[in-house]
Each structure stands twice: as C-alpha cells, then as structure tokens.
C-alpha cells in the first residue's frame, strides 16, 4: 500500500529575556544548579507571579512576523501534572486564548518549490526544571534553574508531508527567531526544542491516522532521523495489521530509534483552568503598532535584496541569509572589499564556513572579522596575490597573526606580475627543456601543464597565473 506521511511540529523557543517569565530570576545558561531559582520558581506558599512584559513583546513580534492574528485579550491557565522537576504541580501556560493566533510561514524546498505551512498558534508558557540522572548512584537530581524560563510554543498545522519539508520549516523558524532577536536559537543549550507529531494514512484518504508525539528533539539532524525512523516503524506496524497507539515517544540518538515513553495525554487530562493569580493580558493597538514598527528586514526580504543589490544567485542569497549575523557579516565584507560581492560570497560560503565548521564556531566568533576578510579580497581582486596564496594568507589570519597586508609583506607573498621577470623565467625554462618545447609544437599541448607546474614551483606559487599562462602560450607557439 502507498502511504502518506502527515507531520505537525510543536517548537519550543526560549525567549531571550533577562529574567524569567513570572519572576526576577536570571536566565543565564550554565549557572550552578539551583542558583537561579527564586521562591516564585520554587512554588512556595504565598508567592505571586508577576508577568514579564518583555516576553509579551517578543511573542507579539513573532506573531506580527508570521502575519498572524494577535489576540487583544490573552489568558494564562494552569496545566496540572505531577513530575519531580515541576515544583508547583502545575505549569503556567495558555490554552483557549493564546497570545498569537492563526498565522503562516512559507518554506522553500531544495528544488525551489515554495510551500505555505500553517501556524495554528504560538503561546507563552514557563519551562519546567531539569532532572539529572548521572552521578547520583541510582537516584535523580533536580536542577530548577530552568523552571520559569519563558518559552514560546509554536504549533504548526499538520501540513508537512516529508522530513525534508519538516526540516525546511524548522530551519525557517530558527532563522526567523534569530532575525527578530527574540531568541538565540541555540539548540545545543535547549533554546529551541521540537516535538514531532507523526501519523500515516493511505494515499488519497482525507482522514488522519493515529499520531504519535516524539518529544524534545534538539538538532536538525536528529529531527530528520527521528522522522525517518518513526515513519518506517509506523508503516511496518500498519502493514503487519497492527494499530498505532496514540502515545508520547522519545528519540534515542545512540540507537537511532524512537521508543515509547507514555500514553499520549489529551488537554482534559491536564485539567486546565484560568490561573487565578494572573489577570488577563490586554494588548493595546499602540503596543501592536510599536512591535510592527520595530520589525527588522526579514530573511525572505533580505535574500531578495541581496540578489538585486549584489547580483547573487538565488542559492547564494538563500545561504547567506540563513542567519542574520551571517548576512550582516557578508554585507560588511562586501563594503570592505570595494564591492567584490561574488568573490566575497564565494569566500564566506567556502573558506570561512569551512573554518567555522572545523573549529565548531558561530559566525559571531569568527577569528577573521568582516573588515579583515574584505581586505584580503581586495588583494585578490587587484592581483597582489593569487587565489591559492590567498588561502595561505587566510589560514595565517585565522591563527590571529595580523591583517592580509601585513602577512603578505612579512611572508613575501606578493604575486609576481612583472612581464619582464616572467618572460626571463619562461625563456630559461624553455632553453632547459627543448624536447618538451618541440613536443608542444608538434601538437602535444598537454605538455603546457609541465611548464606551468615548473614555473609555479620555481616562484613558490607567486606567479600571476593569468599573466603566466598568456606569456607562456605566446612563447611556446
């Protein structure tokens, strides 16, 4: 039987506020366990939550960016469940009146197809703490630093039909939250996590199948692998005549499989009710207008502008706008290079990206800043150095040994473009290799490579390749 995959995603984004959503506790990552948990976060009797206005603003900003309806009245509710890392015995979240209502996000697939993914809602909630299971000799430790951290849960419609579409959507959300500067999106630190809802149905059937939810997947690669694994598992179950259980599952990256965690809860299992300690949030038109007016240039618009301003291909523009910081770096480097837009794009996507990946760095931590890369590009463009020598200069710059100009001078790497100097070397080489000259003139043009190689070796790669080839060809002929 031919099966169709149906995927919906719930993405939890940690908002980059200075303090938690209902208390003044800090949200710094990596602090010692339980050093950033106040009496409010611990759920002590008599304490009252106070809503963080910055979290509201960041949620509205996201809603405006995805062209969503913003509910002028928004209500917080208590979601009741019992787990060791939830001190109050309930989580403050939103159910009936989320701050962000229906919107959409357009994704671009590898073949250039654009698909619209519906966003059902995006609501604010507090994070739970974290259970630690290592080094406690059969017991668990509880770190409540994360308890109360503001989250924006972005719930999609079940509009995705493959892992490719799901990854494109997650990457679009990741890019958008960074552009909006509402979150750093650091998946390794838990700033963005994804719950994957998957069901299968026979192709052509309108009714959805029974879905499973795979919780808290925190990398693009793991999301893709979890989807592939769960799709295969469900198809195997269905084709064996078994039913799919509606349940919550976990993805095991070591075994590369999903496994059952618990039966899937419905909303009524959580006994939601409006939080009596928090008034409904009233969002004014003035606040909405303020958030609209502060929207930055978004990824799609920036990509279109880069294509227009710098004559970039669609692919180059898309890659360079995946991160706001990367796009900013590119434009600063172009300015520093006196407008060498395509050459800068090649270096940013080539040598620079390779160096960042090799050393596990983000663009913001690049040892070579945009102005320095632009300075190197200038020396390639004016033929002071060749592209090959430029790679050597770049590696020295990466190690923190100065600007391109300083390194070129100190290392004696300036390209040899003097016609008379090159001609003298060519004449001597031809005199020393008369047999090869005759072979070339007899039609064996591949011997040209021998001469180029010898001259490059003699000049330690510093001969201007274009000038060298031109003069060599003239003299050999």
N, C-alpha and C positions, 0 to 999 in steps of 0.2 A: 504494500500500500504506500502511496505517496503522502508524506506528512508535511504539514506546515508548522513552523515554529512561531510561537507568539511570545514576545518578550516585553515586559514592562519593568522600569527601573525606579528605585527609590534611592536618591543620592542624598547623603547627609553631609552638609558642608558646615565646618566650624567657622563661625564668623570671627573676624579679626578685631574684636573689641578689646579694650584694655582691661576690662573687668567682666565678671560673669553676668548672666542674663538677669538674675534676681538678687545678686549680692555684689559687694565691692571687692571680692577676692580676685587676685590676679589670675591670668590665663596663660602664663609663660610655660612653654613646653620644657620638660626635662628637669623640673624642680624636684627636690627630695620628696618622697611620698608623704602625703597628708600635711604638707606645709602651706598649701593654698586652698584650704577648706575652712570656711567660717562657720559660725553657729547656724546660719541660714542654710548653707550647703549640707550641714550635718543633720538638718531637720529637727533641731532641738525645740522643745515646747516653748511657745510664747513668741517665737521669732516670726517676722513677717517678710515676705518677698517684696522687693521694690524693682519695678521693671526698668531695664536699661534702654534708654531712648535710642542709643546708637545702634542697638540690634534692630530696632524697628526701622530706622533709616536704611540700614543695609538690606533688609528684607524688601523694603519698598523699591530700592534701587534695582534689585534683581527683577522684581515684578515689572517695573517700567521697561527694562531692557528686553524682556521677552514678550512685550506687548500684551501683558496680562491685565485682567480686571483686578483692581485693588479694592478690597472690601473696606468701606469707610468705617465700619464697625467690626472690630475683631475681638474674639473672646478666647481666653485661656481656660483650659479644662484640666482636670486631674485624671491621669491614666493610671489605674490602680493595678499593680502587680508586685510580687514579692521576690526580691533577689538580693543577695548579700551586698552588692555594690549600689543599691538604691536605698539610701538611709531613711527617707521619709515613708517608704512603702508605696509611693506613687511618684509619677513623673509629670511635671507641668508641661503640657503640650497644647495643641489646638485640634479640634475636631470639626464642629459644624461651621464655624466662621473663621477660616484661616485668613491670614493677612493678605496672601497672594492667591487669587482665584485662577480661573482658566486662562492659559496663555499658550505659546508655542515656541519652538526652536527649530530652525532649518539646519539640516546637516548636509554636508557634501561627501559623497562616497568616492571611492578610488577611481571609478570610471567617469567622474564628473557629474553624475546624477545628483540632483538636489531633492531631498525628501523632508517634508514637514512632520515633526514629531510633536504631538500634543502634550502640553503640561497640564495635568489635572489641577494641581495646587502646589503651593510652597508654603509651609507653615513653620512657625518658630516653636522651639522646644528646648528644654535643658538636657544636657548629656548626663549619662549615669557615670559612676565611678568605674574602676577597673579592677578585676580580680586577677591576682598574681598567683601562679601555681608552681613556680620553680623555687627551689631552695627553702622550702618550708616543711620538709620531712613529712609528706602526706597531708599537710594542711594547706590552706589558701590564705594569702594576704590580701587586704583590701586597700587600694590607694584611691582616696576621694578627691585628689587634686582636680580631676576632670569633671567631677559632679557639679552641675550647674553651668558648665561651659555652654555658651549659646550656639545652637545648631539651627540651620535652615534645612528642612527636609523637603527635597524637590521630588515630586511624584509625577512620573510620566504616564501617559496613556499607553495601553499595550499595543503600540504602533510599530514596534521593531520586529523584523522577521528573520534576522540573522545576527551572528556575533559581530559581523562587520558593521552592521547598522548600529548595534548597541555600543560598540567601541567608538564609532564616529560621534554618537550622541554624548557619551561620557566625556570625550575629549573636547567637544564643543562647550559643554557645561564648565569643564575645568578651565578652558581658555577664557570663557566669559567672566567667571568669578574673579580671575586674576586681573582682567582688564578693568573690572569695576572696583577692584581693590577692596572687596568685601571679605576675602579670604586669601591666604597664601596657597591654598590647594595642595599642600604638602601631604601626599598620600602615605608616605612612609611614616609620618608623625601622626597620622589619623585625622588630618584636617579635612579629608574627603574620603568617605567610605560609601560603598554601594551595596544595596540589597537587590538581588536579581530574581524577578518573578518570571517563571517559565511554564508554559503549557504547550501541549501538542494537539493538533486536530487534523483530521483527514483533509487534504486539499479540496477546496470547494465548499467545505462546511462553514457556516457562519457562527455557530455556537462554539464558545470557547471550551477547551478541555479543562481538566482539574489542574491547578497550578501548584508548584512548589516555590518556596522562597529561600534562596541561598543568601545567608546573612554576612554582612561586614567584610566584603572583598575589597582589598585596598591597593590594587595595582591594575593598570590596563591589561597587562599580560595575564594576570590571574583571572580577571573578569572574562577575558576571551576563553581561557582554558576551562573555567567553571561552566560557561555556557555550552561549549562543545561537549564536555563530559556529561552534563545533565541532559542535554538533548539526546545523546546516544543512549543513556540509561533509560529515559522515558520511552523512547521508541522500542527498545528491547523489551521492556515490561509490557507495553501495549500489544506488541506483536506476539508475545507469549500468552496473550489472553488475560493478563493481569490488569488490575485497576491501579491508577496513580493515587496515592494518598496525599491529601492536602496537608502539607507539613512544612516545618522550617528545617533547613539543611545547612550544613557547614561545608566550606570547600577546604580540603586538605591538600596544600600545595606540594607536600612531600610525596604523597601517594597519587597526586593528580586525580582526585575524585571527590565527589560530594558524598556526604553521609548524613543520615537522619539525626536530627537534634531533638525535636519535639513536635507534637501535633500543632498545626497552624491555628493560632487564635483568631477569632473574629472580633470586631470592635466591641460587641456586647460583653465579651469575656473580660474586658478591661474595666467595665462599669464606669465609663466616662461620666463626669458631671462638671458643671462650671466651677472653677476654683473660687471659693468664697472670699479669699484673701486678695484677689486681683480684680479691679474694676475693668469693664470692657474698654478696649482701646478705641478712641475716637480719632480718626485720621482726617485732618483738615485738607481742603483743597490747596491751601498755602504750602503745607508740607509736601504734598504731591508735586506741586509746581517746583518747589526747591529741589527735589530729587531729580525731576526731569531736566532741570537746567544744569545740573552738575554731571550729567552723564558724559563719559569720555567718548572718544571715537571708538566704536566697537569693532571687533575683528573683521567682520564682513566688509564694513565700510573702509576700514584701513587697508585691507587687501586690494579692494578696487582702486583706492587712491595710489597705492604703491605701483600697481600695474600701469596706471595712467601717468604718474609723475616720473617713473623711472624705467618705463618700457620693459617691465618684467613679465615673464610668462606667468600664467595662472598658477602653475605648480610652485614656482619660486615665491610668488606673493603669498600663497597659502602657507608654505613652510615658515616664512619669515614673520608671519603674524600669529603663529600658534601661541606665542607668549607676548604680552605687552612689552616686557623688558627686552625681549629679543628684537622686536620691531623698533623700539627706541634705539637700541644699540646699532642696528643696521643704518638707520637714518643719520645718526651722529657720525658713523664711519664714512658714509657717502659724502657728507658735508666736509669732513676732514680730508677726504681723498680728492677733493676738487671735482666731484660729480661722477666718479667712476662706478656707477650704480651696478652694472652687471658684474664687473670684476669683484666688487665688494660682496655681492650676493654669493658668488662662487666661493670666496674665501670664508664667509660666515657659515655657509652650509657645508663647507669642506673641511679645511684645516682647523678652523676654530671649533666647530661642532665635534670633530674627532678628538681634539684635545680635551674638551669639556667631558665627553663621554668616557674617555680613558681615565681621567682623574676624578670622575664622579662629581663634577662641579655643575652648578647652575650658571646661567649667563651672567647673573649679578656677581658671581665670584670669579669671573674670568681674570687671569693674571695679565692679559693684554686688553687694555680698555679700548673703547671705540676710536678715540683720537689716535692712539698708537697704531691700531690696525690701519686706519686711514692713511697715516704717514708712510707705512710700509707699501700700501697700494700705490701711492704717489710715485715711489721709487721703481715700482714695476712698470707703471704707465709711461714714465719718462725714460725708461730703458737704462736706468742707472744699474739695476740688477735684473737678472733673468728670473723667470718663474721658479726655476729649480733652485737657484741661490736664495730666492725669497723664502722658500720653505726652511732652509737652514737658518736664515735670519729670524724667522718666526719662532723656531724652537729655542733660540737663544733669548729672544724677548720673553717667551713663555717662562723661562727659568729666572726672569727678573733681572736681566743684565743690561737694561737700557733701551733707548729708542732705536728705531731702524737705522737712522742716520749715524748714530754713534757706533752701532755694531758694524755697519758697512765700512766705516772709516777704520775702526780698530782692527777688524779682521782682514782688511784689504780685499773686500769682496766686490768692489766696483766693476761693473761689466766692461769688457774691452769692446769698444765700438769704433775705435780709430781705424779707418780704412787702410792706411799705410802700414800700420802694425800687423793687421790681419793678413794683408797681401804678402808681407815678408814671410810670415809663418807658413802660408799656403805654398809660396814658391819653394821654400826649403823642403817642405814635406813632399811636394811633387818631385823634386830633384832626387830625394832619398828613396822614392818609391815609383820609379819609372815604369816598372812592369804593371803596376796597378793602374797607372795613367793610361797605358796602352789598352788594358782590358776595358776601361771605361769608354775609350774612344772606339773600341771595337763593338760597342753595344751592350756591354755588361754594366748597366747603370747601377746595379745594386752595390757595386764597389764604392759608390759615393758614401755609403754608410761607414766604410772603413776610414775614409779621410775625415769625416765629421767626428767620429769617435776618437781618432788620434789627436785632432786639434783640441777637442774638449778636454781630453786627458792632459794635454800639454798646458792648457790655460786653467786647469783645475775647475772647469765648468764656467769660467767667467767670460768666454767669448760670446758676443751677441749672436744668438742663433740665427736670426733673420739675415743679418749682415754677412755672417759667416757662410751660410748656405748660398746666398746670392753671389758672393765673390768666388766661392769655390766652384760653383757651377760654370760661371763665366770662364774661369781659367782652365778648367778641365776640358771644356768644349773648344 
